[in-house]
Every structure is written in structure tokens, then in C-alpha cells.
Amino acid sequence: MLSLAREMHRHLDFHLLLEMSPEAWSSALFDVSPQPLPSGITDGDAALKDCVPASIRACWQQAKTFDLVVHDFPKALHPRTWRTSLRAARFIRALRPDVLHLDNYSLRLAPLLWLLRGIPTVLTLHDPEPHSGEGDWRIELARRLTFPHVDRFLLLNESGKPGFARRFGVEASRIDSALLGSHGLCKEWMQGAPAEEERTVLFFGRLSPYKGLPVFYAAAEIVARRLGAVRFIVAGRPRPDYTPPPPPTLANGARVEVLDRYIHNRETAELFSRATAVACPYVDATQSGVVLTAFAFGKAVVASRIGGLPEYVEDGITGLLVEPGDANGLADALVRLLEDGELRRRMRAAIGLRVHSQLSWAATAEGLVQCYRRAIGESARSEAAGAITPS
């Protein structure tokens, strides 16, 4: 969202309100320790200006206002949480926005969205369907409470629109799509970029069943037998309800290194800088922040041909696509990238073009502005229709 804020101010007055739960202070963006902030609405710049690099602070300074919704209680369904959300809803109402854009749904705010009725509302859905092994009743409840208040839905790929419309009974005319830009803000925590290493494959991100880690391990064994000394890095903290498979012992001097913990920004940047290639053998997916982070570092990706991933990874151009669950296909693609330096150079050049065009935040911002205009137009037409007195 901060990368987007740098572009949105070119089109409109953009107010940024960031919800912070007690467990979310240390995140993929803010590597900060919990701050003694009171619950409620807090000036974001004042709270975070000394915690992040100046270049990160410059992102939110492009917004008209930047505030935090600070929760001091971990349970989403609790009166203490709702009191904070009530203050947030009143704060939003006081801004008198032309459009309310929710970046995903929140069970903390959802029960109070009726207070914001009348404001054209856009909802970004990062994952229209829960990933394999991640669905629970809280997600379903948040949807049931949020969706009735949404005027337009924004998906992060085009291919998911028909299925979403059928699954939730939403008219196709109310669904927009936009691609996200590359994720490179973690670079701002790094002093200089480490050199790319030879034959290093990175598997990155929160470990969960849908990520396809068993397929990655099976492919690693095949690659090790064919190429020898390859370094496979698995970096990310497992979900609390997921036990990752143990890493295999590889042949011919190859090895698997597992960093099963939260990876802070500087280390994230170093891992992507050093990687020869990045693997995303997902079982299901709509889009991937890992892909977009790899692209920010100019790294080719081997990804599953599933969901919205082919809209981000162009097969043979910015990476290679393989069938989900196909360890042999994944191994073949990794061997091809690891052995062919010229192919990687061509892909790096193509990635550079994409992150300044289709996968730029400027392109995302333009798509959002069009979505906002449609939301405002539909709301105005609805109000006009409601004002007509039947004869």
C-alpha cells in the first residue's frame, strides 16, 4: 500500500488508514518493536518516523493524511476491539471521502461497516478463496459481514473474475481487476546489494500447505542428482497449524538450508539478491507477493501454471511455468535456469521492462482510479433512482 501511495497522490487526495493489531507490529513492512501507543486513532508519521528509513517515510508522506488504527486487544470479536473500530468508522465518516477503499476485509471493522453506508465502497480481494489449508469460520464470517456493503470488488488478476462471480453471486459488471506492482521496499533496509550466487534457489514466504513445499523438496532431490552442488534455501515461518515436511538429504554436495522463522527486511533483501532463481510451486494461488518481490530484484521465477500466476509470470519471458504438483517439471525448469546464464540475463531485462510498465504501481494506480470512478458513478445513479417518486 505504501508503494501505491507514492502514485495515488498524482490522481487524487489519498487518505491512508492502517489497521494495526497487537500481533502485527512486526510485519513484512515495519520491522519495529511494539510501541506504547494508546488504542484508537494515532498519527502514523509521528508513531513510525523514527522506526523506518527516510525513503519509506517518504511513501506515506505522499498521502493527504496517514493514521494508524491501533488495537490493544488480540481478539477480533470482542467489545474492546469493536470500540476501537467504532472510533475508526467515525474517523472515516468525518473525512467525508468520495470513495472508501478496503484493502481486504477485516473482521475487526466488518461488524461496523453499516456506519459507513452511503460511501461508495471498493474492496480488494487478495485471495477470493482461502488457500488450501487456511480456510476457517472467521474468514467466512468476515465475508458475510463485509460483502453486502461493497459496491465494487477488485481482484488482483483477470482469470479469477468468472469464478468469483459464480461463487458469491456477484454481477460481473461489479468486478474489476488490476495487477499489483513489484515489491521492492525491503531494499530500503539494505546497505548495498550482495552479489548473485551461482546455483542458489530460493523458496520464500510463510510456510503453508498451498505453497507446495513437498514438491519443492522432491524437485531439489532431482536437481541435486543432475547438477551436484546446488544450494536450496527455504525461508519463512510456518503457520501455527502447519508442520512442514523435513528437508531431504541431498546427493552430490547439494544442500537444503531452512530458516523457519520470521525473515526481517534486510535479510529478505539479501536472500533475494543472492538467489539465482526463485521457486513458487504453489498448489493454488491468485497472485504472489513472492513473485513480485523476486521481480523487484530482477530474479526469474519458476511458478505453477495456476490461478493468476500466469498473468504475472510470462512463460519463457520473465520466468518459467510448470504444472502444479509436477516435481519433474519443476526440476527441469530449475536446471534450465541454473545452467543458462544467458537465459537469466534475457529474463532480467524483460522483468525490468515489466516492472516499469504492466507491473508498475503507476499502472495499478490508474486502474484503481478507473474503479473509483465507476463506484462513484454507480452510487450517484443509485441515489438518483431512489429519489424518483413513483407515479
C-alpha positions as CSV (number, residue, x, y, z in Angstrom):
1,M,0.0,0.0,0.0
2,L,2.9,2.4,0.7
3,S,4.2,1.9,-2.8
4,L,0.8,2.6,-4.1
5,A,0.5,5.8,-2.0
6,R,3.5,7.2,-3.9
7,E,1.4,7.1,-7.1
8,M,-2.1,7.7,-5.9
9,H,-1.4,11.3,-4.9
10,R,-0.8,12.1,-8.6
11,H,-4.5,11.4,-9.2
12,L,-6.4,12.4,-6.1
13,D,-6.3,13.2,-2.4
14,F,-5.4,9.9,-0.8
15,H,-6.0,9.3,3.0
16,L,-4.2,6.3,4.3
17,L,-5.5,4.5,7.4
18,L,-3.6,1.4,8.5
19,E,-5.1,-1.1,11.0
20,M,-2.5,-2.4,13.5
21,S,-3.4,-5.4,15.6
22,P,-1.3,-6.2,18.7
23,E,0.4,-9.2,16.9
24,A,1.1,-7.2,13.7
25,W,3.7,-4.6,14.8
26,S,6.5,-6.7,13.4
27,S,5.4,-7.2,9.8
28,A,6.9,-7.6,6.3
29,L,7.0,-3.8,6.1
30,F,7.6,-2.4,9.6
31,D,10.5,-4.2,11.4
32,V,9.7,-2.4,14.6
33,S,9.2,-3.3,18.2
34,P,5.8,-2.8,19.8
35,Q,5.3,0.9,20.6
36,P,3.5,2.2,23.7
37,L,0.6,3.7,21.7
38,P,-2.9,4.2,23.0
39,S,-5.7,2.3,21.3
40,G,-7.7,4.3,18.8
41,I,-6.5,6.6,16.0
42,T,-2.9,7.7,16.1
43,D,-0.9,9.9,13.7
44,G,1.1,7.4,11.7
45,D,4.0,9.6,10.8
46,A,4.6,10.6,14.5
47,A,4.4,6.9,15.5
48,L,6.7,5.5,12.9
49,K,9.0,8.2,11.6
50,D,12.0,7.1,13.8
51,C,11.4,3.4,13.1
52,V,11.9,3.2,9.3
53,P,14.3,4.6,6.6
54,A,13.6,8.0,5.3
55,S,12.7,6.6,1.9
56,I,9.9,4.6,3.5
57,R,8.6,7.5,5.4
58,A,8.5,9.5,2.1
59,C,6.0,7.0,0.8
60,W,3.3,7.8,3.3
61,Q,4.1,11.5,3.2
62,Q,2.6,11.5,-0.3
63,A,-0.8,10.7,1.3
64,K,-3.1,13.6,2.3
65,T,-3.1,12.0,5.8
66,F,-1.6,8.9,7.3
67,D,-3.1,7.4,10.5
68,L,-3.0,4.2,12.5
69,V,-6.0,2.3,13.9
70,V,-4.3,0.9,17.0
71,H,-5.9,-2.2,18.6
72,D,-4.8,-3.2,22.1
73,F,-6.7,-6.4,22.3
74,P,-6.0,-9.5,20.3
75,K,-9.5,-10.9,19.7
76,A,-11.4,-9.5,16.7
77,L,-14.8,-10.4,18.1
78,H,-14.7,-8.6,21.4
79,P,-16.3,-5.3,22.7
80,R,-12.9,-3.8,23.3
81,T,-12.0,-4.3,19.7
82,W,-15.3,-3.0,18.4
83,R,-14.9,0.2,20.4
84,T,-11.7,0.9,18.6
85,S,-13.3,0.0,15.3
86,L,-16.2,2.3,16.1
87,R,-13.8,5.2,16.5
88,A,-12.2,4.2,13.2
89,A,-15.6,4.2,11.4
90,R,-16.4,7.6,12.8
91,F,-13.0,8.9,11.8
92,I,-13.6,7.7,8.3
93,R,-17.0,9.2,8.2
94,A,-15.6,12.6,9.3
95,L,-13.2,12.6,6.4
96,R,-16.2,12.7,4.0
97,P,-14.4,10.5,1.4
98,D,-15.8,10.2,-2.1
99,V,-14.7,6.5,-2.1
100,L,-13.8,4.1,0.7
101,H,-11.2,1.5,-0.4
102,L,-10.8,-1.5,1.8
103,D,-7.6,-3.4,1.2
104,N,-9.0,-6.8,2.1
105,Y,-11.7,-7.4,4.6
106,S,-11.2,-7.2,8.4
107,L,-13.2,-9.0,11.0
108,R,-12.4,-6.1,13.3
109,L,-14.1,-3.5,11.2
110,A,-16.7,-5.6,9.4
111,P,-19.4,-5.5,12.1
112,L,-19.4,-1.7,11.9
113,L,-19.4,-1.1,8.2
114,W,-23.1,-0.2,8.4
115,L,-21.9,3.1,9.9
116,L,-20.2,3.9,6.6
117,R,-23.2,3.2,4.4
118,G,-23.7,5.7,1.7
119,I,-20.0,6.0,0.9
120,P,-19.1,4.2,-2.4
121,T,-17.0,1.2,-1.2
122,V,-14.3,-0.7,-3.1
123,L,-12.9,-4.0,-1.7
124,T,-9.7,-5.5,-2.8
125,L,-9.7,-9.3,-2.5
126,H,-6.2,-10.7,-2.4
127,D,-7.5,-14.2,-2.1
128,P,-11.1,-14.6,-3.2
129,E,-11.0,-18.2,-2.0
130,P,-8.9,-19.2,1.1
131,H,-5.7,-21.0,0.3
132,S,-5.6,-24.8,0.8
133,G,-5.4,-25.5,4.5
134,E,-6.2,-21.9,5.5
135,G,-10.0,-21.6,5.5
136,D,-11.9,-21.1,8.8
137,W,-15.1,-19.7,10.1
138,R,-13.6,-16.3,10.8
139,I,-12.9,-15.8,7.1
140,E,-16.4,-16.8,6.1
141,L,-17.9,-14.6,8.8
142,A,-15.8,-11.6,7.7
143,R,-17.1,-12.0,4.1
144,R,-20.7,-12.3,5.1
145,L,-20.4,-9.1,7.1
146,T,-18.4,-7.2,4.6
147,F,-19.7,-8.1,1.1
148,P,-23.2,-6.6,1.5
149,H,-21.6,-3.1,2.0
150,V,-19.3,-3.3,-1.1
151,D,-20.1,-1.5,-4.4
152,R,-17.2,-2.8,-6.4
153,F,-14.9,-5.7,-6.0
154,L,-11.3,-5.5,-7.1
155,L,-9.4,-8.8,-7.9
156,L,-5.7,-8.9,-8.5
157,N,-5.9,-11.0,-11.6
158,E,-8.4,-11.2,-14.5
159,S,-8.7,-15.0,-14.6
160,G,-10.4,-15.2,-11.2
161,K,-13.4,-13.0,-12.1
162,P,-15.8,-15.6,-13.5
163,G,-15.3,-18.0,-10.6
164,F,-15.7,-15.3,-8.0
165,A,-18.9,-14.0,-9.7
166,R,-20.4,-17.6,-9.6
167,R,-19.2,-18.4,-6.1
168,F,-20.6,-15.3,-4.4
169,G,-23.4,-14.3,-6.8
170,V,-21.8,-11.0,-7.7
171,E,-22.7,-9.4,-11.0
172,A,-19.7,-9.5,-13.4
173,S,-20.2,-5.7,-14.0
174,R,-19.3,-5.0,-10.4
175,I,-15.9,-6.8,-10.5
176,D,-12.7,-5.0,-11.6
177,S,-9.2,-6.3,-11.8
178,A,-5.7,-4.8,-11.5
179,L,-2.2,-6.2,-11.3
180,L,0.0,-5.3,-8.4
181,G,3.4,-3.6,-8.9
182,S,6.7,-5.1,-7.9
183,H,7.5,-5.3,-4.2
184,G,10.9,-3.7,-3.6
185,L,10.5,-1.7,-0.4
186,C,12.6,-4.2,1.6
187,K,15.6,-2.9,-0.3
188,E,15.4,0.3,1.7
189,W,16.7,-1.5,4.8
190,M,19.8,-2.8,3.0
191,Q,23.2,-1.0,2.6
192,G,24.4,-2.2,-0.8
193,A,23.3,-5.4,-2.6
194,P,25.1,-8.7,-2.2
195,A,26.3,-10.3,-5.4
196,E,24.1,-13.0,-7.0
197,E,25.4,-16.5,-6.1
198,E,25.8,-19.4,-8.5
199,R,23.2,-22.2,-8.3
200,T,21.2,-20.9,-5.4
201,V,17.4,-21.5,-5.4
202,L,15.1,-19.6,-3.0
203,F,11.8,-20.8,-1.7
204,F,10.4,-17.8,0.4
205,G,7.5,-16.8,2.4
206,R,5.1,-18.0,5.1
207,L,5.0,-21.8,5.1
208,S,1.6,-23.2,4.4
209,P,0.1,-26.3,2.6
210,Y,-0.7,-24.4,-0.6
211,K,2.9,-23.3,-1.1
212,G,3.9,-26.8,-2.4
213,L,7.0,-27.4,-0.2
214,P,6.9,-31.2,-0.6
215,V,7.0,-30.6,-4.4
216,F,10.0,-28.3,-4.0
217,Y,11.8,-30.9,-1.9
218,A,11.2,-33.6,-4.4
219,A,12.4,-31.4,-7.2
220,A,15.5,-30.5,-5.2
221,E,16.5,-34.2,-5.0
222,I,16.2,-34.5,-8.8
223,V,18.2,-31.3,-9.4
224,A,20.9,-32.4,-7.0
225,R,21.4,-35.7,-8.8
226,R,21.7,-33.8,-12.2
227,L,23.7,-30.8,-11.2
228,G,25.5,-31.6,-8.0
229,A,26.3,-28.7,-5.6
230,V,23.1,-26.6,-5.6
231,R,22.0,-24.6,-2.6
232,F,18.3,-24.6,-1.8
233,I,17.1,-22.1,0.7
234,V,13.7,-22.3,2.4
235,A,13.0,-19.1,4.3
236,G,9.8,-18.4,6.2
237,R,7.9,-19.0,9.4
238,P,5.3,-21.9,9.3
239,R,1.7,-21.2,10.0
240,P,0.8,-22.3,13.6
241,D,-1.4,-25.1,12.3
242,Y,1.1,-26.4,9.7
243,T,4.1,-28.7,10.3
244,P,6.4,-28.6,7.2
245,P,7.9,-31.8,5.9
246,P,11.5,-32.4,7.0
247,P,14.1,-31.3,4.4
248,P,15.7,-34.2,2.4
249,T,19.4,-35.1,2.5
250,L,20.7,-34.3,-1.0
251,A,23.3,-36.0,-3.1
252,N,26.4,-34.7,-4.8
253,G,27.2,-31.9,-2.3
254,A,23.8,-30.1,-2.7
255,R,22.1,-29.0,0.5
256,V,18.9,-27.5,1.8
257,E,19.0,-24.7,4.3
258,V,15.9,-24.0,6.3
259,L,15.3,-20.6,8.0
260,D,12.0,-21.4,9.7
261,R,11.4,-18.0,11.3
262,Y,10.2,-14.6,10.5
263,I,12.6,-13.0,8.0
264,H,13.2,-9.3,8.6
265,N,13.5,-6.8,5.7
266,R,17.3,-6.6,5.5
267,E,17.7,-10.4,5.4
268,T,14.8,-10.7,2.9
269,A,16.6,-8.3,0.6
270,E,19.9,-10.2,1.0
271,L,18.2,-13.5,0.2
272,F,16.6,-12.3,-3.0
273,S,19.8,-10.5,-4.0
274,R,21.9,-13.7,-3.7
275,A,19.3,-16.1,-5.3
276,T,20.0,-17.4,-8.8
277,A,16.3,-18.2,-9.2
278,V,13.1,-18.2,-7.1
279,A,10.7,-21.1,-6.9
280,C,6.9,-20.8,-6.3
281,P,5.5,-24.3,-6.9
282,Y,2.1,-23.4,-5.4
283,V,-0.8,-25.8,-5.3
284,D,-3.3,-22.9,-5.6
285,A,-2.8,-19.1,-6.0
286,T,-4.4,-15.9,-7.1
287,Q,-1.3,-13.8,-7.1
288,S,2.0,-13.8,-5.2
289,G,4.0,-11.2,-3.3
290,V,7.0,-13.6,-3.5
291,V,6.9,-13.3,-7.3
292,L,6.6,-9.5,-7.2
293,T,9.5,-9.3,-4.7
294,A,11.6,-11.5,-6.9
295,F,10.9,-9.2,-9.9
296,A,11.9,-6.2,-7.9
297,F,15.3,-7.9,-7.6
298,G,15.3,-8.9,-11.3
299,K,15.1,-12.6,-10.5
300,A,13.4,-15.1,-12.8
301,V,10.7,-17.2,-11.2
302,V,9.6,-20.8,-11.7
303,A,6.0,-20.9,-10.8
304,S,2.9,-23.1,-11.1
305,R,0.6,-22.6,-14.0
306,I,-2.3,-21.9,-11.8
307,G,-4.7,-19.2,-10.8
308,G,-3.5,-15.7,-11.6
309,L,0.2,-16.5,-11.6
310,P,0.4,-16.7,-15.5
311,E,-0.7,-13.1,-15.6
312,Y,2.4,-12.1,-13.6
313,V,4.9,-14.7,-14.8
314,E,5.2,-14.8,-18.6
315,D,6.5,-18.3,-19.6
316,G,9.9,-18.1,-21.2
317,I,10.0,-14.3,-20.9
318,T,10.1,-13.4,-17.2
319,G,10.2,-16.9,-15.8
320,L,9.1,-20.4,-16.4
321,L,5.7,-22.0,-15.7
322,V,5.2,-25.7,-14.7
323,E,2.1,-27.7,-13.8
324,P,1.2,-27.7,-10.1
325,G,2.4,-30.8,-8.3
326,D,4.9,-31.8,-11.0
327,A,8.3,-32.2,-9.3
328,N,10.0,-33.4,-12.5
329,G,8.7,-30.4,-14.4
330,L,9.9,-28.1,-11.6
331,A,13.3,-29.7,-11.6
332,D,13.6,-29.4,-15.4
333,A,12.8,-25.7,-15.2
334,L,15.2,-25.1,-12.3
335,V,18.0,-26.9,-14.1
336,R,17.4,-24.8,-17.2
337,L,17.7,-21.6,-15.3
338,L,20.6,-22.6,-13.2
339,E,22.6,-23.8,-16.3
340,D,21.7,-21.0,-18.7
341,G,23.2,-17.6,-17.7
342,E,22.2,-16.0,-21.0
343,L,18.5,-17.0,-20.4
344,R,18.6,-15.4,-17.0
345,R,20.1,-12.2,-18.4
346,R,17.3,-12.0,-21.0
347,M,14.7,-12.6,-18.4
348,R,16.2,-10.0,-16.1
349,A,16.0,-7.5,-18.9
350,A,12.3,-8.4,-19.6
351,I,11.5,-8.2,-15.9
352,G,13.0,-4.7,-15.8
353,L,10.7,-3.7,-18.6
354,R,7.6,-5.2,-17.0
355,V,8.2,-3.5,-13.6
356,H,8.2,-0.2,-15.3
357,S,5.0,-0.9,-17.4
358,Q,2.4,-3.6,-16.7
359,L,3.7,-4.4,-13.2
360,S,4.3,-0.8,-12.1
361,W,2.5,0.9,-9.3
362,A,1.7,3.7,-11.7
363,A,-0.3,1.2,-13.8
364,T,-2.0,-0.1,-10.6
365,A,-3.0,3.4,-9.6
366,E,-4.5,4.2,-13.0
367,G,-6.6,1.0,-12.7
368,L,-7.8,1.9,-9.2
369,V,-8.8,5.4,-10.3
370,Q,-11.0,3.9,-13.0
371,C,-12.5,1.6,-10.5
372,Y,-13.2,4.5,-8.1
373,R,-14.9,6.5,-10.9
374,R,-17.2,3.5,-11.7
375,A,-18.0,3.2,-8.0
376,I,-18.9,6.9,-7.7
377,G,-20.9,6.8,-10.9
378,E,-22.9,3.8,-9.8
379,S,-23.6,5.3,-6.4
380,A,-24.8,8.6,-8.0
381,R,-27.1,6.6,-10.3
382,S,-28.5,4.6,-7.4
383,E,-29.2,7.7,-5.4
384,A,-30.9,9.4,-8.3
385,A,-33.1,6.4,-8.9
386,G,-34.0,6.3,-5.3
387,A,-35.0,10.0,-5.4
388,I,-37.6,9.3,-8.1
389,T,-41.2,9.2,-6.8
390,P,-43.3,6.6,-8.4
391,S,-46.3,8.0,-10.2
